[in-house]
Amino acid sequence: MRKNIKWIIPLILVIVIAGTYLWPVPRMPFEEIYAKVDSAQSQSLQSFRITHPAQTLEVNGVEWEYVSFGEGKETILFLHGMTGAYDIWWNQMEALQGSYRVISVTYPAVDSLREMSDGVFAILDAEGVEQTHIVGTSLGGYLTQYIVANHSDRVLSAVFSNTFAPNDLIAEKNKSIGAALPFLPEWLVIDVLRGSFSASVYPASGNDELTLAFLNEISYGRMRKAQVVGRFHGVVEKFTAPDLTSLNIPVMIIEADNDPLVEFVLREQLKETYPTAEVWTLSGVGHFPYLNHSDVYTKIIKTFIGNLVIIAPQ
């Protein structure tokens, strides 16, 4: 009997530990997640997803999701942040599709800025786009800087939104989290992210229900831990910032004066890194102004890109 107990207790512990680690991330229906959102907004998002279902492209053995539609000779590429997806930009894409071709992607579980940019360019190549305007936010704004630095010949103009320049501060502050992240259970990683949405992002947005709902939807099954880990690696990866003067690429910075995810010192560093960039500072809108102040945000982008004089390559 005692021999059996010696085997049973460790077995039970293994089962309990495995069950805890492998506990699935919960799912919630759209109607429940968006229950507090204005019905016109939630219906608009649902309609967009029906009208523009995601396309897929395999790049280096990894499947990417994206959408591409619209009219016009020029293209605008949208790059989302750490907790985004291709359709987080639906308001901007719908508003601009009559004048531009618009493309937006979702980053799969890739581990570096190079892999992210490889996927982006594979999509642009598949869609026959040689040069593009890029609007990137947060991680996407950081990736946009990387693309400008390494592939300037593909860029017509760039918007660095709610983001940061290459720095040591983020990696240093998140050293412990970064080391532990690959070993934590998926449900815990996602649950911590979801908690941050309610604790900091939601209040900074002016308690905007759409912002909270979209992010919560991402956390209820649309994003896996492997994507979180890969995106974190992108956030802390270092590279040499592009010299905008020598590249002659128009750049605009969009920032929020109460951004809870990009602190003041990082916002100032971004402007110091790109002193020739046009700067828009939005007040009291938080980290996702393209969701909670979409009309204002879209107008800023449309004006910036619309006023550019693009000289075709000889």
C-alpha positions in Angstrom: 0.0 0.0 0.0 2.8 2.4 1.0 4.6 1.7 -2.3 1.4 2.6 -4.2 1.1 5.9 -2.3 4.6 6.8 -3.2 3.7 6.7 -6.8 0.2 8.1 -6.5 1.2 11.3 -4.7 3.8 12.4 -7.3 1.4 11.5 -10.1 -1.3 13.6 -8.6 1.1 16.5 -8.3 2.2 16.2 -11.9 -1.5 16.1 -13.0 -2.3 19.2 -10.9 0.7 21.1 -12.2 0.1 20.1 -15.8 -3.6 21.0 -15.5 -2.8 24.4 -14.0 -0.2 25.1 -16.7 -2.3 23.9 -19.6 -5.5 25.5 -18.4 -7.1 27.0 -21.6 -7.6 30.8 -22.1 -11.4 31.4 -21.7 -13.5 32.4 -24.7 -16.3 34.9 -24.7 -18.9 35.6 -27.4 -18.8 38.9 -29.3 -22.1 40.1 -28.0 -21.0 39.7 -24.4 -17.6 41.4 -24.9 -19.2 44.4 -26.7 -22.3 44.6 -24.6 -21.5 48.1 -23.3 -20.2 49.4 -26.7 -22.4 51.7 -28.7 -24.4 49.4 -31.1 -23.4 51.4 -34.2 -19.7 50.9 -33.4 -20.0 47.2 -32.7 -22.2 46.7 -35.8 -19.6 48.6 -37.9 -16.8 46.3 -36.8 -18.9 43.2 -37.4 -19.8 44.5 -40.9 -16.2 45.2 -41.7 -15.2 41.7 -40.8 -17.8 40.3 -43.0 -17.0 42.6 -45.9 -13.2 42.3 -45.6 -12.4 38.8 -44.3 -8.7 38.2 -43.6 -6.5 36.8 -46.3 -3.6 34.6 -45.5 0.0 34.3 -46.8 2.6 31.8 -45.7 6.0 33.5 -45.1 9.0 31.3 -44.1 6.6 28.6 -42.8 4.5 31.0 -40.8 0.9 32.0 -41.7 0.2 35.8 -41.8 -3.3 37.3 -41.8 -3.9 40.6 -43.6 -6.5 42.6 -45.5 -5.9 44.6 -48.7 -8.5 46.7 -50.4 -9.4 50.3 -51.6 -8.7 52.5 -54.5 -6.0 55.0 -55.4 -2.4 54.9 -56.8 -0.8 55.1 -53.3 -1.0 52.6 -50.5 -1.2 53.1 -46.7 0.1 50.2 -44.6 -1.1 50.0 -41.0 1.0 48.2 -38.4 -0.7 47.5 -35.0 0.8 47.4 -31.5 1.5 44.7 -28.9 -2.1 43.8 -28.4 -3.6 44.5 -31.8 -4.8 42.8 -35.0 -5.4 43.8 -38.6 -8.9 45.0 -37.9 -8.1 47.3 -35.1 -7.6 49.9 -37.9 -11.1 49.3 -39.4 -12.3 52.9 -38.9 -9.2 54.4 -40.6 -9.2 51.9 -43.5 -12.9 52.4 -44.3 -12.5 56.2 -44.2 -9.4 56.1 -46.5 -10.3 53.3 -48.9 -11.8 55.7 -51.4 -8.5 57.6 -51.9 -5.9 55.0 -51.1 -5.2 51.3 -51.2 -5.1 50.2 -47.5 -3.3 47.1 -46.1 -3.3 46.0 -42.5 -1.6 42.9 -41.1 -1.6 40.7 -37.9 1.7 39.6 -36.6 1.9 35.9 -36.1 4.3 34.3 -33.6 7.6 35.6 -34.9 10.5 36.6 -32.7 12.3 39.6 -34.2 11.8 42.9 -36.1 13.5 41.3 -39.1 11.0 38.5 -39.2 8.2 41.0 -38.8 9.4 43.1 -41.6 10.0 40.1 -43.8 6.4 39.1 -43.4 5.2 42.7 -44.1 7.3 42.9 -47.3 6.2 39.5 -48.5 2.6 40.7 -48.2 3.4 44.0 -50.0 5.2 42.0 -52.7 2.2 39.6 -53.1 -0.1 42.6 -53.5 2.2 44.3 -56.0 3.1 47.3 -53.8 6.6 48.7 -54.3 6.3 51.7 -52.0 3.9 52.6 -49.3 3.0 55.1 -46.6 3.2 53.4 -43.2 1.2 54.2 -40.1 2.5 52.3 -37.1 1.5 52.5 -33.5 3.3 51.3 -30.3 5.2 48.2 -31.4 4.0 48.9 -34.9 5.5 52.4 -34.6 8.8 50.9 -33.5 8.6 48.4 -36.4 8.0 51.3 -38.7 11.2 53.0 -37.5 13.1 49.8 -38.2 11.6 49.6 -41.7 12.6 53.2 -42.4 16.1 52.5 -41.1 16.6 49.3 -43.1 14.2 49.5 -46.1 13.9 53.3 -46.8 13.5 52.6 -50.6 10.1 51.0 -49.8 8.8 54.0 -47.7 6.9 57.1 -49.0 6.2 58.5 -45.6 5.8 57.3 -42.0 3.7 57.9 -39.0 5.2 57.0 -35.6 2.2 56.9 -33.3 2.1 56.3 -29.5 5.5 54.8 -29.7 9.2 55.1 -28.6 12.6 55.3 -30.2 15.3 52.7 -29.7 16.1 52.7 -26.0 17.4 50.8 -23.0 14.6 51.8 -20.6 11.9 49.4 -21.6 14.2 46.3 -21.6 15.7 47.3 -18.2 12.3 47.9 -16.6 10.9 44.6 -17.9 14.0 42.4 -17.5 12.4 40.1 -15.0 9.1 39.8 -16.9 10.9 39.2 -20.1 12.9 36.4 -18.6 9.9 34.7 -17.0 7.5 35.2 -19.9 8.3 32.1 -22.0 7.8 29.8 -18.9 4.5 31.2 -17.6 1.3 29.5 -18.5 -0.6 31.0 -21.3 -3.8 31.8 -19.3 -1.7 33.7 -16.8 0.1 35.8 -19.4 -3.2 36.7 -21.1 -4.9 37.3 -17.8 -2.2 39.8 -16.7 -2.6 41.6 -20.0 -6.3 41.8 -19.6 -5.9 43.2 -16.1 -3.7 46.0 -17.5 -6.4 46.9 -19.9 -8.9 47.6 -17.2 -6.4 49.1 -14.7 -4.6 51.6 -17.0 -5.6 51.6 -20.7 -9.3 52.0 -20.1 -9.1 55.0 -17.6 -6.6 56.7 -19.9 -9.0 56.4 -22.8 -11.6 58.3 -21.0 -13.3 55.0 -20.0 -14.0 54.3 -23.7 -16.0 51.0 -23.9 -14.9 50.3 -27.5 -11.2 50.4 -26.6 -11.7 48.1 -23.6 -13.9 45.7 -25.6 -11.6 45.3 -28.6 -8.6 44.7 -26.3 -10.6 42.2 -24.2 -11.6 40.4 -27.4 -8.0 40.1 -28.4 -7.3 38.5 -24.9 -10.2 36.1 -25.2 -8.6 33.8 -27.8 -7.4 36.0 -30.6 -3.8 36.2 -29.3 -1.6 33.3 -28.1 1.2 33.5 -25.6 3.7 32.8 -28.4 2.6 36.0 -30.1 3.0 38.0 -26.9 6.5 36.6 -26.4 7.5 37.4 -30.0 6.0 40.9 -29.8 7.8 41.6 -26.5 11.1 40.6 -28.1 10.3 43.1 -30.9 9.7 45.9 -28.4 13.0 45.4 -26.6 15.1 44.7 -29.7 17.7 47.5 -30.4 18.6 49.0 -33.7 20.1 52.2 -35.0 17.5 54.9 -35.5 17.1 56.2 -39.1 18.5 59.6 -40.0 15.5 61.3 -41.5 17.5 64.2 -42.9 19.7 62.0 -45.1 16.8 59.8 -46.1 14.4 62.6 -46.9 11.4 60.7 -45.8 8.5 62.7 -44.3 7.6 61.6 -40.8 4.9 62.6 -38.4 4.8 61.7 -34.7 1.4 61.3 -33.0 1.5 61.2 -29.2 -0.9 61.4 -26.2 -0.1 63.5 -23.2 -1.5 60.8 -20.9 -0.3 57.7 -22.6 -0.1 55.0 -19.9 2.1 52.7 -21.9 4.6 55.2 -23.3 5.9 57.3 -20.4 6.9 60.9 -20.7 10.7 60.3 -20.9 10.1 57.9 -23.9 7.9 60.4 -25.7 10.5 63.1 -25.3 13.2 60.8 -26.5 11.2 60.0 -29.6 10.9 63.7 -30.5 14.6 64.3 -29.8 15.5 61.3 -32.0 13.5 62.7 -34.9 13.7 66.5 -34.6 12.5 67.2 -38.2 9.3 65.2 -37.7 5.9 66.9 -37.5 4.4 66.4 -34.1 0.7 66.0 -33.0 0.1 65.9 -29.3 -3.4 64.7 -28.4 -4.8 65.5 -25.0 -6.4 62.9 -22.7 -6.9 60.2 -25.3 -4.6 57.5 -23.9 -2.7 54.8 -26.0 -5.4 53.9 -28.6 -6.6 57.2 -30.1 -7.4 55.5 -33.4 -10.2 53.7 -31.5 -11.5 56.2 -29.0 -11.0 59.3 -31.2 -11.0 57.7 -34.6 -12.4 60.7 -36.6 -9.7 63.1 -35.2 -6.9 60.5 -35.7 -8.0 59.7 -39.3 -8.2 63.3 -40.2 -4.6 63.9 -38.9 -3.4 61.0 -41.1 -5.4 62.0 -44.1 -4.1 65.6 -43.9 -0.5 64.6 -43.4 -0.4 62.1 -46.3 -2.7 64.2 -48.5 -0.4 67.2 -48.3 2.7 65.3 -49.4 4.2 65.8 -52.8 5.4 62.3 -53.8 8.0 62.3 -56.6 8.0 59.1 -58.5 11.3 57.3 -58.8 13.1 57.8 -62.1 
